[in-house]
Amino acid sequence: MAKGANPILKHRFFLWLLLAAPLVAVQPQDKTFSLQDALAILPEFQWDPFLQTGTFYSSGHYASFQAGLKGERCFSLIDGYEVISAPSPYLENGALRFPESFIISLKNAIDAEIKNDLKPFKVAAIILDPGHGGKDSGATAVQTINGKKVSLKEKDITLAIALNLRDRLVKRYPGKKILMTRATDVTLALEARASFANGIKLEENEAIIFVSIHCNSEINANLKKNPARGYEIWYLPPKVRREIIEKDNFNGSEGVRSILNTLKEEEFTYESKLLAASLLARFDEFIAPASPSRGIKEEQWYVVKRTNMPSVLIELGFISNPSDAALLFEKQSLEKYTKTLFEGLVDFVTLYEKPGGFSIIE
């Protein structure tokens, strides 16, 4: 989620980041503080003499740095995810000296984070992506349901559920953006779906999630004794890396950008898994055992890989299976699928918007 959403894994890589950051010479010397002077502004401090790294703490926030040489600049890491540049602290006759502008920069950055604490974390937008549409019918099947032959098209099922789900979410969350990649039977390229999602603007501490809705199908299912059936939820494999922090929009070094991009990717992966788990729990509650669970899986589906946010792709069931097809055709059971998705999304939003957002204990 966008910066200000959850600084998950915030302690990871901070030393690597600081060691990798280039040092740049600066001009005339700052007024300097002793450690005692600095502690009058930032009240707690830890120092590692071997690595020559230090961390200031104030009001539940922290700023980490590595000491350099007098007259150089260094990068400091605020709360594990925001980087600032300032004249570097240095050792002089065995004692730490802190340029005044360094301490003031850290103080201002931490004050901004303290102020940010007053802003609640929230999911500001939910994007529903009904699979296929228009000329692209997706999976199709002809099944006998209640003694009548009926034709099922994936594009129709996903749109019907998404429209119903949108209406429920709008009623539940009047202050959030509930958006759809398509709200009618139109052909829409995968690239357009991802671009639409990535174009949504967010404020500080706001997040966005993407849910793509699909139906499954099995080749030659009618020739098999036990054709495949069941629901499953997919998210992007953790090893896949997206370009979340774009080069054109980042002013720091490529090394710093790469590290921050990795941190953000790990955050999105974690949140995608939580989103998938929240949805699966509700499917297990409302849909099973009428249709079985096939679990949570990993795959590089295009819309999941190209959307820079927590995202999942849901396969509601196999329309190539007569039993699943009946569930995905009948109005009453379609309402149940909608309720299932709704409850799963509400569970995730509630979890995310708890004070402080998500956290990981490592």
URBEL-V288844 format. One record per residue. NEAR is the number of other ideal C-beta (glycine too) atoms within 12 Angstrom. D_CENTER is the distance of its C-alpha to the mean C-alpha in Angstrom with 1 decimal. Layout:
BEGIN
((NEAR,D_CENTER) (NEAR,D_CENTER))
END
This chain:
BEGIN
((44,3.9) (32,7.5) (33,10.1) (29,11.5) (38,8.5) (36,8.6) (36,10.7) (35,10.1) (28,12.8) (31,14.4) (22,17.8) (25,17.2) (28,18.9) (36,20.3) (24,23.8) (24,23.1) (37,21.6) (35,24.7) (24,27.2) (24,25.8) (35,26.0) (20,29.2) (25,31.9) (19,33.7) (16,37.1) (22,37.6) (11,40.8) (11,42.9) (19,42.2) (25,40.4) (16,42.1) (25,41.0) (30,40.3) (21,41.3) (27,38.9) (15,40.8) (21,40.3) (31,36.5) (22,36.3) (16,37.9) (26,34.8) (36,32.0) (18,33.5) (20,32.1) (30,32.1) (18,31.7) (24,33.2) (18,33.2) (13,36.6) (9,36.1) (18,32.8) (22,33.8) (30,30.4) (38,30.0) (31,27.7) (37,28.5) (21,27.2) (28,27.6) (21,26.5) (14,23.7) (32,22.3) (32,23.3) (46,24.0) (42,24.8) (48,27.1) (34,29.7) (34,33.2) (34,34.9) (21,38.2) (26,40.0) (22,39.3) (27,36.0) (29,32.5) (41,29.5) (41,25.7) (43,24.5) (44,21.0) (37,20.2) (36,18.2) (35,16.8) (39,14.7) (34,17.0) (35,20.0) (33,23.4) (30,26.7) (33,30.1) (38,33.5) (39,33.4) (45,34.9) (31,37.8) (21,40.4) (19,44.0) (9,46.8) (10,44.3) (19,42.7) (34,39.4) (30,39.6) (43,36.8) (36,37.1) (22,37.1) (27,34.4) (42,32.1) (37,32.5) (24,32.1) (33,29.0) (42,27.4) (31,28.8) (24,27.4) (33,23.9) (34,24.0) (21,25.6) (24,22.8) (33,20.3) (19,22.8) (16,23.0) (29,19.2) (22,19.5) (14,21.4) (21,18.6) (22,16.7) (34,12.9) (31,12.3) (45,10.4) (32,12.5) (35,12.1) (43,11.9) (42,12.9) (45,15.3) (42,16.5) (43,20.0) (40,20.8) (34,23.8) (33,26.4) (20,29.7) (13,31.5) (25,28.8) (24,29.5) (31,27.3) (35,28.8) (21,32.2) (36,34.8) (20,38.1) (32,38.6) (17,41.3) (24,40.0) (12,42.6) (8,45.4) (12,44.1) (14,42.6) (22,39.3) (19,37.1) (37,33.4) (31,30.9) (34,27.2) (31,26.6) (32,28.6) (46,27.0) (46,23.4) (36,24.4) (33,26.4) (41,23.8) (42,21.1) (25,23.7) (30,24.6) (41,21.1) (33,20.5) (20,23.8) (26,22.9) (35,19.6) (20,21.4) (15,24.0) (21,21.8) (26,19.6) (9,22.0) (18,20.1) (28,16.8) (28,16.5) (32,16.9) (29,17.0) (35,18.2) (39,18.4) (31,22.0) (24,24.1) (17,27.3) (24,28.7) (19,28.0) (18,27.2) (30,23.8) (20,22.8) (26,19.5) (16,19.1) (22,19.7) (38,17.0) (28,14.3) (19,16.1) (28,16.2) (36,12.5) (28,11.9) (19,15.0) (29,13.9) (13,14.6) (26,13.0) (21,14.8) (23,14.4) (28,12.3) (31,10.9) (44,7.6) (38,7.4) (49,7.0) (42,9.2) (50,11.9) (48,14.7) (50,18.0) (40,20.7) (45,24.0) (38,25.3) (34,28.8) (26,31.1) (14,33.8) (12,37.3) (25,36.1) (18,39.5) (10,41.3) (15,39.5) (8,40.7) (14,37.3) (25,34.8) (27,31.1) (34,29.4) (33,26.5) (43,22.8) (34,19.8) (43,16.1) (34,14.4) (41,11.1) (39,11.1) (20,13.3) (18,12.1) (13,15.0) (24,13.9) (22,12.8) (31,11.5) (22,13.1) (34,10.2) (29,12.9) (16,15.9) (16,19.3) (8,21.0) (14,18.8) (21,19.2) (16,22.5) (25,22.5) (20,23.6) (17,22.0) (21,21.9) (32,19.9) (25,17.5) (24,17.0) (33,16.4) (40,13.8) (29,12.0) (28,12.2) (36,10.9) (40,7.7) (33,7.5) (34,8.4) (40,5.8) (41,3.1) (34,6.5) (31,7.4) (40,5.3) (45,6.2) (30,9.5) (37,9.9) (45,9.4) (40,11.9) (25,14.1) (37,14.4) (46,15.5) (35,17.8) (26,19.5) (30,20.5) (39,21.7) (26,23.7) (19,25.2) (26,26.1) (39,26.5) (22,27.9) (15,30.7) (26,31.6) (34,29.0) (22,27.8) (28,24.4) (27,23.4) (21,20.4) (29,16.9) (26,17.0) (23,15.5) (24,16.3) (20,15.6) (31,16.0) (26,16.1) (40,13.8) (40,11.0) (35,11.8) (29,12.4) (40,9.5) (38,7.3) (44,4.1) (47,3.3) (46,7.1) (46,10.4) (41,14.0) (47,16.7) (45,20.3) (48,22.4) (48,25.5) (38,28.3) (41,30.5) (31,32.8) (36,33.5) (30,36.0) (28,34.6) (39,31.0) (40,32.4) (28,34.4) (38,31.4) (46,29.5) (34,32.6) (23,34.0) (17,33.0) (14,32.9) (27,30.5) (32,28.3) (22,28.0) (28,27.0) (40,24.2) (34,23.0) (25,23.4) (39,21.5) (41,18.4) (35,18.9) (28,19.4) (39,16.4) (41,14.1) (28,16.1) (26,15.8) (36,12.0) (35,12.3) (21,15.2) (27,13.6) (37,10.7) (28,13.5) (17,15.9) (16,17.4) (20,15.4) (32,12.0) (33,11.1) (22,13.2) (21,14.3) (7,18.0) (10,19.1))
END
